[in-house]
């Protein structure tokens, strides 16, 4: 079970469930719902946060905004490079290394579909290290889906020929890493 693997007892599970239901719920409100003291709830939340089990992540609720969200599944010889790219590209919300036919899945977001298409074409479809690319546009989301977004993506206007050009955070990071490794 997940709770056994994470070493959570029933009180921890109740606290996590209540926080997930309403992240703005106070420690006092949680304490009254689970029949514990407010200091106990505060200490447990602090411990869960310290252990990396519970995190409060500010971001955009993609269920409630009119932004385009896409998944891109890739089969590449170099998944490490794609994961590295996802750390810096403002359009890439996250990337996941997968088992199976495709070995990387990326979540992309933008206010314009054309930008997403240009990113996929430039970085993936034109890449000889990548043998398969599948892009799907997310049409609906069942539950609230909160993810941080990099508003710098609006400053970028990627093209098929040059990607984001000189502003490409991935290219800048890669050049910086290369310069650091040479010196």
Backbone torsions as a table, in degrees:
resi	resn	phi	psi	omega
1	UNK	NA	152.3	-179.8
2	UNK	-61.1	-45.3	-177.0
3	UNK	-63.7	-33.5	176.8
4	UNK	-68.0	-43.9	-179.1
5	UNK	-62.7	-37.6	179.9
6	UNK	-87.6	-2.8	-179.0
7	UNK	58.2	51.9	179.2
8	UNK	-106.7	136.8	173.5
9	UNK	-94.9	-178.5	-177.0
10	UNK	-61.5	-36.6	-179.8
11	UNK	-65.6	-45.6	177.1
12	UNK	-58.8	-44.1	-179.4
13	UNK	-63.1	-40.6	178.5
14	UNK	-64.1	-43.6	179.5
15	UNK	-61.5	-47.8	-179.7
16	UNK	-60.5	-43.7	179.9
17	UNK	-60.5	-43.1	-179.2
18	UNK	-68.2	-40.1	178.2
19	UNK	-66.1	-41.2	178.4
20	UNK	-64.0	-37.2	179.4
21	UNK	-65.4	-41.0	-179.8
22	UNK	-150.9	95.9	-177.7
23	UNK	-61.2	-17.8	-179.9
24	UNK	-88.9	-1.4	179.7
25	UNK	-62.7	134.6	-178.7
26	UNK	-78.0	161.7	176.4
27	UNK	-60.2	-36.6	179.5
28	UNK	-64.4	-43.0	178.1
29	UNK	-63.5	-42.9	178.7
30	UNK	-63.3	-45.2	-178.9
31	UNK	-57.6	-43.2	-179.1
32	UNK	-68.6	-32.8	-179.5
33	UNK	-73.1	-30.1	-177.9
34	UNK	-107.6	6.3	175.7
35	UNK	61.3	46.8	176.3
36	UNK	-132.2	168.6	179.2
37	UNK	-79.8	156.8	179.0
38	UNK	-62.7	-42.0	177.8
39	UNK	-62.0	-35.7	177.9
40	UNK	-63.1	-45.4	179.2
41	UNK	-62.2	-45.2	179.6
42	UNK	-59.9	-44.0	179.7
43	UNK	-64.8	-42.1	-179.3
44	UNK	-66.5	-41.5	178.3
45	UNK	-62.6	-43.4	178.3
46	UNK	-59.9	-43.1	179.7
47	UNK	-65.0	-43.3	179.2
48	UNK	-62.8	-39.1	177.6
49	UNK	-67.7	-45.0	-179.3
50	UNK	-59.8	-37.4	-179.7
51	UNK	-81.7	-1.4	177.4
52	UNK	77.6	10.4	-178.4
53	UNK	-81.8	-40.2	-179.0
54	UNK	-114.6	126.1	177.4
55	UNK	-133.2	145.9	175.9
56	UNK	-106.2	113.0	-173.6
57	UNK	-114.2	111.5	174.2
58	UNK	-72.6	149.8	179.0
59	UNK	175.6	-170.2	-179.1
60	UNK	-96.4	135.8	175.4
61	UNK	-86.5	102.7	-175.2
62	UNK	-67.0	-15.4	176.2
63	UNK	-72.5	-25.0	-171.7
64	UNK	-110.5	0.1	-179.4
65	UNK	-117.5	160.2	-179.0
66	UNK	-98.8	68.1	175.3
67	UNK	-118.3	151.3	178.1
68	UNK	-85.3	129.7	178.3
69	UNK	-120.7	133.0	-179.4
70	UNK	-134.2	150.1	170.0
71	UNK	-108.2	141.0	177.4
72	UNK	-127.9	121.5	176.3
73	UNK	-106.7	134.2	-172.3
74	UNK	-130.4	143.0	169.1
75	UNK	-111.4	113.5	-174.9
76	UNK	-133.0	154.0	175.0
77	UNK	-78.4	-16.3	-175.3
78	UNK	-132.1	71.8	-178.9
79	UNK	-62.4	-28.5	179.8
80	UNK	-60.0	-40.3	-179.8
81	UNK	-66.7	-39.4	179.0
82	UNK	-67.9	-40.0	177.4
83	UNK	-62.9	-40.2	177.4
84	UNK	-62.3	-45.0	179.2
85	UNK	-58.1	-42.4	-177.4
86	UNK	-63.6	-25.3	177.5
87	UNK	-65.3	-29.2	-171.2
88	UNK	-110.7	-28.9	-176.1
89	UNK	-70.0	122.9	-178.4
90	UNK	-67.3	-16.0	178.0
91	UNK	-83.5	-22.0	-176.2
92	UNK	-92.9	109.9	-178.6
93	UNK	-73.6	-36.5	179.1
94	UNK	-168.9	165.0	176.5
95	UNK	-139.9	149.6	-177.7
96	UNK	-130.5	131.4	173.0
97	UNK	-81.3	131.3	-173.2
98	UNK	-117.9	160.2	164.9
99	UNK	-99.8	161.4	178.7
100	UNK	108.0	-165.0	-175.5
101	UNK	-60.3	-47.5	175.4
102	UNK	-95.2	140.9	-177.0
103	UNK	-109.3	0.2	174.5
104	UNK	-143.3	138.1	172.8
105	UNK	-123.8	133.8	-177.5
106	UNK	-124.1	140.1	171.7
107	UNK	-100.7	124.7	178.8
108	UNK	-115.9	149.5	176.4
109	UNK	-144.6	145.7	175.8
110	UNK	-166.8	162.9	174.8
111	UNK	-79.6	-15.1	-177.9
112	UNK	-127.6	128.9	178.3
113	UNK	-61.7	-35.7	-178.4
114	UNK	-60.2	-37.6	178.3
115	UNK	-62.8	-43.5	179.7
116	UNK	-63.3	-43.9	179.7
117	UNK	-61.6	-42.5	179.0
118	UNK	-65.0	-39.8	177.7
119	UNK	-61.2	-47.9	-178.8
120	UNK	-63.6	-45.1	179.9
121	UNK	-64.1	-45.8	-175.5
122	UNK	-69.5	-51.7	-173.5
123	UNK	-82.3	-28.4	-171.7
124	UNK	-115.9	-52.4	-175.6
125	UNK	-68.6	-25.2	178.9
126	UNK	-93.2	2.5	-174.3
127	UNK	-92.9	118.4	-179.0
128	UNK	-66.8	-16.9	177.4
129	UNK	-77.5	-11.8	-176.5
130	UNK	-108.6	124.0	-177.1
131	UNK	-100.7	-14.8	-178.8
132	UNK	-151.9	134.7	178.8
133	UNK	-135.3	130.0	176.1
134	UNK	-131.2	119.9	179.5
135	UNK	-113.0	129.0	178.1
136	UNK	-125.4	135.5	176.4
137	UNK	-89.5	130.6	178.5
138	UNK	-76.9	122.9	-177.5
139	UNK	-95.1	-30.9	-178.3
140	UNK	-153.8	153.7	-179.2
141	UNK	-127.8	130.1	-175.2
142	UNK	-72.1	-42.8	-176.6
143	UNK	-122.3	166.1	173.9
144	UNK	-53.6	139.1	-176.1
145	UNK	-134.8	98.5	-173.9
146	UNK	-98.9	122.2	176.8
147	UNK	-139.9	144.4	174.7
148	UNK	-69.5	148.6	179.5
149	UNK	-129.3	143.6	178.7
150	UNK	-97.0	108.3	-176.8
151	UNK	-69.1	-9.7	174.8
152	UNK	-62.7	-20.7	-179.6
153	UNK	-59.8	-28.0	179.9
154	UNK	-70.5	-23.2	178.6
155	UNK	-79.1	-16.3	-178.0
156	UNK	-96.8	138.8	175.7
157	UNK	-126.1	79.0	-173.6
158	UNK	-64.7	144.4	175.7
159	UNK	-120.7	163.1	177.8
160	UNK	-65.3	-33.3	-176.1
161	UNK	-79.2	-39.7	-171.9
162	UNK	-124.1	5.3	-174.8
163	UNK	60.4	-131.9	177.8
164	UNK	-88.8	2.8	178.6
165	UNK	66.9	-142.6	-176.7
166	UNK	-64.4	-23.5	-178.3
167	UNK	-81.3	-5.9	-174.5
168	UNK	-61.4	111.5	-178.4
169	UNK	-63.4	-32.2	178.1
170	UNK	-66.3	-47.6	179.5
171	UNK	-63.2	-39.9	179.4
172	UNK	-63.5	-45.7	179.6
173	UNK	-63.7	-41.3	-179.3
174	UNK	-64.7	-43.7	178.7
175	UNK	-63.6	-40.8	179.2
176	UNK	-64.0	-44.4	177.5
177	UNK	-60.8	-40.7	179.9
178	UNK	-65.0	-44.0	178.7
179	UNK	-62.9	-40.3	179.2
180	UNK	-67.6	-33.9	-179.0
181	UNK	-75.9	-25.2	178.9
182	UNK	-77.8	-36.4	-177.0
183	UNK	-84.3	NA	NA
